[in-house]
Amino acid sequence: MAKHIRCAQCRFARRDLNAGSRQSPAFECGNRNSEYYKALLNITRKGERLPWITWKGCACGEPVERGEA
């Protein structure tokens, strides 16, 4: 079984320049193998933007390597 990686610690979590702003960035999943691909990771179900990534993650994620962040 694959290891579960939280979105906040995944190397595929990236800024979405089209959805966010400089003051309030949006983050999306960039892993084509994940069920969360292209999902905004710091948006609540009500559409409110949070300053941090809250999603639980998936088994397709890969941890951020030291020096990569």
C-alpha positions in Angstrom: 0.0 0.0 0.0 1.3 3.5 -0.9 2.1 6.0 1.8 -0.4 8.7 2.3 1.2 12.2 1.8 -0.6 15.4 3.1 -1.1 18.0 0.4 0.8 20.6 2.5 3.9 18.4 2.4 3.6 17.3 -1.2 5.9 18.4 -4.0 2.9 18.6 -6.4 1.2 21.3 -4.5 1.8 24.6 -6.4 0.6 28.1 -6.6 -2.3 28.6 -9.1 -1.5 32.0 -10.7 -4.9 32.2 -12.4 -7.0 31.7 -9.2 -5.0 33.6 -6.6 -3.6 37.0 -6.0 -0.4 38.2 -4.5 -2.1 39.0 -1.2 -4.1 35.8 -1.2 -2.4 33.0 -3.2 -4.3 29.9 -4.3 -2.7 26.4 -4.4 -3.6 23.5 -6.6 -2.6 19.9 -7.1 -0.3 19.4 -10.0 -0.2 15.5 -9.9 -2.0 14.1 -13.0 -2.3 10.7 -11.1 -4.1 12.2 -8.1 -7.9 12.4 -7.8 -7.2 16.0 -6.6 -5.5 17.0 -9.9 -6.2 20.7 -10.5 -8.2 21.0 -7.3 -7.7 24.2 -5.3 -6.1 23.0 -2.0 -6.7 26.0 0.2 -10.4 26.6 -0.7 -13.2 25.4 1.7 -16.4 23.7 0.5 -18.1 27.1 0.9 -15.6 28.7 -1.4 -13.7 30.6 1.2 -10.0 31.0 0.7 -7.7 30.0 3.6 -4.0 31.1 4.0 -2.9 27.5 4.3 -3.4 24.2 2.5 -6.0 22.1 4.4 -6.6 19.1 2.3 -5.8 15.7 3.7 -3.8 14.4 0.7 -3.6 11.1 -1.1 -1.5 8.1 -1.8 -0.2 9.6 -5.1 1.7 12.4 -3.5 5.5 12.6 -3.0 7.1 14.4 -0.1 8.9 17.7 -0.7 12.7 17.0 -0.8 15.0 19.2 1.3 16.0 22.3 -0.5 13.1 22.0 -3.0 10.5 24.1 -1.1 
